[in-house]
Amino acid sequence: MLNEQWSMAGIESEVLQEIQRVAERWLAQEQLKRAEFVRWVAEAYAKSRDKDFLLIHNPGGWGNCVLDLCLDWERSIIKGVCRTMDRLGHSWALMQYFRSGNSFWDHMHDVTKEARFFLKSKSQQAEMMAEELALLLRRLPGLRVVLIGASQGAAFGNAVMRELGGHPQVYSIELGIFFPHMNRRLLTDRTLAIDTNGLMPDPMAHRDLKAGSKAYLLAFLRWFKRRLQGRPERFTNCINVPGHEYRWEYPQVRGKIKEFLKASFGS
């Protein structure tokens, strides 16, 4: 779903210049990040200019996992949303928005940033993404955007919604947001927040520190053991938190998402 070809050469020069000006304002001293900013917005513009919707997946965890490597339940949500949009008769483009790099050193560099976001829901990246989306929607006034995120990805999506100040063309599907973000969460008629999978309470959403701490300790031990065995695994794939899985096949998850999409975009 994410391998569609696009070309920077096909973008109008005035659009590309505006993207570059915004990137320069945010990232004047960071050439690589500035280039990535331009590439993402240009690709989003190219892919969605003839579509009804731009669907944006904000991965959970560190926010750097390509869709094919995400946990199967998170992938199931993206696939379910795409199928539902097809059944509603809408054209769409799908992109991911990565919040960090994918190496050990990237993670070390981002520890302070992630801690600030976890504890205070403050994120410069959310501010930048909000401006990126505002730019896209100025240029494509008929487009609508749906942010999709689970766990920390859900919290990031809500932070973007807050920065946008209630933009009427942006919607958000948020699954299992971590408890520190609860009292800062913005809920509107364009937001679907699901805090339980319908089978059991989500300890990460409902401040069950004992269950959450145990799950992450076991995940670290599992991750370390697999590295020693020569079978390295992504840390997020080692996490097993009962209740913090929002599979599409769970009736309460699927039903709420389909109802939200139909109510918002049904004919």
MOZIVEN-V293879 format. One record per pair of residues at least 24 apart in sequence whose ideal C-beta (glycine too) atoms are under 8 Angstrom apart, sorted by the first residue. I is the first residue (numbers start at 1). J is the second residue. D is the distance in Angstrom with one decimal. If there is no record, write none. Layout:
BEGIN
i->[I;I]
j->[J;J]
d->[D;D]
END
This chain:
BEGIN
i->[1;1;1;1;1;2;2;2;2;2;4;4;6;6;6;7;8;8;8;10;11;11;11;15;15;15;16;18;18;19;19;22;22;22;26;26;37;37;40;40;40;41;41;41;43;44;44;44;44;45;45;45;47;47;48;48;48;48;49;49;49;50;51;51;51;51;52;52;52;52;52;52;53;53;53;53;53;53;53;53;53;53;54;54;54;54;54;54;54;54;55;55;55;55;55;55;55;55;55;55;56;56;56;56;56;56;56;56;57;57;57;57;57;57;57;58;58;58;58;58;58;58;58;58;58;59;59;59;59;59;60;60;60;60;60;60;60;61;61;61;61;61;62;62;62;62;62;62;62;63;63;63;63;63;63;63;64;64;64;64;64;64;65;65;65;66;67;69;71;71;71;72;73;73;73;73;74;74;76;76;76;77;77;77;77;77;77;77;77;77;78;79;80;80;80;80;81;81;81;81;81;84;84;84;84;85;85;88;88;88;88;88;89;90;97;99;99;117;117;117;117;118;118;118;119;121;121;121;121;121;121;123;123;125;126;126;126;126;126;127;129;129;130;130;130;133;133;133;133;134;134;137;137;137;143;144;144;144;144;145;145;145;146;146;146;146;147;147;147;148;148;149;149;149;150;150;150;150;151;151;151;151;151;151;152;154;155;158;158;158;158;161;161;161;161;162;166;171;173;173;175;175;176;176;176;176;176;177;178;178;179;179;179;179;190;192;192;192;194;194;194;194;194;196;196;197;197;197;197;197;197;197;198;198;198;198;199;199;199;200;200;201;202;202;202;203;203;203;203;204;204;204;205;211;211;211;212;215;215;215;215;215]
j->[67;78;79;82;94;66;67;94;95;96;47;93;43;46;47;46;39;42;46;46;42;45;46;42;45;139;42;135;139;45;135;131;132;135;128;131;128;132;95;97;132;132;135;136;95;93;95;132;136;136;139;140;93;95;93;136;140;143;139;140;143;91;91;92;93;143;90;91;92;142;143;144;85;90;91;92;93;143;144;145;146;265;92;93;95;136;143;144;145;146;81;82;85;92;93;94;95;145;146;148;94;95;96;97;145;146;147;148;94;95;96;97;148;149;153;96;97;99;147;148;149;153;154;156;157;96;98;99;149;153;149;150;151;152;153;154;236;151;152;153;235;236;99;100;107;110;114;152;236;97;98;99;100;152;153;156;98;99;100;101;102;106;102;234;236;96;96;234;236;237;245;247;245;246;247;248;150;246;247;248;249;148;150;173;175;246;247;248;253;257;148;248;248;254;257;258;146;148;173;257;261;257;258;261;262;261;265;261;262;265;266;267;267;265;129;125;156;152;155;156;159;152;178;180;180;155;158;159;180;181;184;156;159;156;156;159;160;162;163;163;160;163;160;163;164;160;164;167;170;164;167;167;169;170;169;169;170;171;265;169;170;171;170;171;172;173;171;172;173;172;173;173;174;175;174;175;176;246;175;176;177;178;204;244;178;193;181;185;186;191;193;186;188;190;191;186;190;264;257;260;246;253;202;204;205;244;246;205;204;205;204;205;206;207;264;256;257;260;246;252;253;256;257;243;252;243;245;246;247;250;252;253;250;251;252;253;243;250;252;242;243;243;241;243;244;241;242;243;244;241;243;244;244;241;242;243;241;239;240;241;242;244]
d->[7.1;7.7;8.0;6.7;5.1;7.6;5.9;6.2;7.2;6.7;6.1;7.2;5.4;4.2;5.7;6.9;7.9;5.6;7.7;6.2;5.6;6.2;5.9;8.0;6.3;5.7;6.4;6.4;7.7;7.6;6.7;6.1;7.4;6.0;5.4;7.5;7.2;7.5;7.6;7.2;7.2;5.1;6.5;6.8;6.9;7.7;5.7;7.5;5.9;6.0;6.5;7.1;4.0;6.8;4.4;7.3;6.5;5.7;7.9;5.6;7.7;7.5;4.6;5.6;4.9;7.0;4.4;4.9;6.4;7.7;7.4;6.8;6.4;5.6;7.2;4.2;7.5;7.1;5.3;7.2;6.1;7.7;7.2;5.4;6.8;7.3;6.0;7.6;4.9;7.5;6.5;6.9;7.3;5.4;7.0;4.7;7.4;7.9;5.1;6.4;7.9;5.5;7.2;5.5;6.4;7.1;5.2;6.8;7.0;7.4;4.8;7.3;5.2;7.2;7.5;7.7;5.4;7.4;6.2;7.0;3.8;3.8;7.6;4.9;5.2;6.5;7.2;7.9;7.6;5.3;7.0;4.7;3.7;5.3;4.4;7.6;7.0;6.9;6.1;7.8;7.6;4.4;6.9;4.9;6.3;7.1;7.1;7.8;7.8;7.7;6.0;3.2;5.7;6.5;6.2;6.5;5.0;6.8;4.9;6.2;4.7;7.5;7.9;7.1;6.6;6.9;6.2;6.8;6.7;6.5;7.8;8.0;4.7;6.1;4.3;7.6;5.4;7.9;5.5;3.9;6.9;6.7;6.8;7.8;6.7;6.3;7.9;5.6;7.6;7.4;6.4;7.0;3.8;6.3;6.6;8.0;7.3;6.0;7.0;6.5;7.1;7.1;5.5;5.2;7.9;6.8;7.6;6.6;6.7;5.8;5.8;7.2;6.7;6.3;6.3;5.5;6.4;7.8;7.4;7.6;7.6;7.5;7.0;5.9;6.0;6.6;8.0;5.8;7.4;5.2;4.6;6.7;5.2;7.5;6.2;3.8;4.9;7.7;5.4;5.3;5.0;7.7;5.2;3.6;4.8;7.2;6.7;7.4;6.2;6.9;7.0;7.0;5.3;7.6;6.8;4.9;7.5;6.9;7.6;6.2;4.7;6.9;8.0;4.8;7.3;6.6;7.1;4.4;7.0;7.8;4.8;7.4;6.0;7.1;7.9;4.2;5.5;6.0;7.4;5.2;7.3;6.5;6.8;7.0;6.5;7.7;4.3;5.3;6.1;7.3;7.9;5.6;7.5;7.8;6.5;4.8;8.0;6.2;6.3;7.0;4.3;7.4;5.3;6.1;5.5;5.4;5.7;6.1;5.3;7.0;6.7;6.0;6.7;4.3;7.1;6.5;6.7;4.2;6.5;7.7;6.3;5.7;7.7;7.4;7.2;6.6;6.2;5.2;7.1;5.0;6.5;5.6;5.5;6.3;2.8;6.6;7.5;6.4;7.9;6.2;4.4;5.4;7.9;4.3;5.1;6.3;7.8;5.7;6.7;6.2;7.9;4.9;7.6;7.3;7.7;7.8;6.7;6.3;6.3;4.2;7.9;7.9]
END
